[in-house]
Amino acid sequence: MNARNFARGMGIGMVVGSAIGMTIAATNKKGNRQKKLSKTIRTVGDIVENLGNTFNM
């Protein structure tokens, strides 16, 4: 593994991690938490899939 692949992987991990953190923090507000959490998990899955397709993984 070279440094470029490592840096790309770290960048993707940081973006996905921060996206997950922000969406879960937004769902912790009062309301129908279960429905919001389910939608959040689905959205994060779509984001990860799109990133994988973008970088041909």
C-alpha positions as CSV (number, residue, x, y, z in Angstrom):
1,M,0.0,0.0,0.0
2,N,1.4,3.4,-0.9
3,A,0.9,6.7,0.8
4,R,-1.7,7.9,-1.8
5,N,-4.1,5.0,-1.2
6,F,-3.7,5.4,2.5
7,A,-4.5,9.1,2.4
8,R,-7.5,8.5,0.2
9,G,-8.8,5.9,2.6
10,M,-8.3,8.2,5.5
11,G,-10.1,11.0,3.8
12,I,-13.1,8.8,2.9
13,G,-13.2,7.5,6.5
14,M,-13.2,11.0,7.9
15,V,-15.9,12.2,5.6
16,V,-18.2,9.2,6.2
17,G,-17.5,9.4,10.0
18,S,-18.4,13.0,10.2
19,A,-21.5,12.5,8.1
20,I,-22.7,9.7,10.3
21,G,-22.0,11.8,13.4
22,M,-23.9,14.8,12.1
23,T,-26.9,12.8,11.0
24,I,-27.1,10.9,14.3
25,A,-26.8,14.1,16.3
26,A,-29.6,15.6,14.3
27,T,-31.9,12.5,15.1
28,N,-31.3,12.8,18.8
29,K,-33.7,15.7,19.0
30,K,-37.2,15.1,20.3
31,G,-39.6,13.5,17.9
32,N,-40.1,10.1,16.3
33,R,-36.5,8.8,16.9
34,Q,-36.9,5.3,15.5
35,K,-38.2,6.5,12.2
36,K,-35.5,9.2,11.9
37,L,-32.8,6.8,12.9
38,S,-33.9,4.2,10.3
39,K,-33.9,6.9,7.6
40,T,-30.5,8.1,8.7
41,I,-29.0,4.6,8.5
42,R,-30.4,4.2,5.0
43,T,-29.0,7.6,3.9
44,V,-25.6,6.8,5.3
45,G,-25.6,3.5,3.5
46,D,-26.4,5.3,0.2
47,I,-23.6,7.7,0.8
48,V,-21.1,4.9,1.4
49,E,-22.2,3.1,-1.7
50,N,-21.9,6.2,-3.8
51,L,-18.4,6.9,-2.5
52,G,-17.4,3.3,-3.3
53,N,-18.7,3.7,-6.8
54,T,-16.9,7.0,-7.2
55,F,-13.5,5.6,-6.3
56,N,-14.1,2.2,-8.1
57,M,-13.8,0.1,-4.9
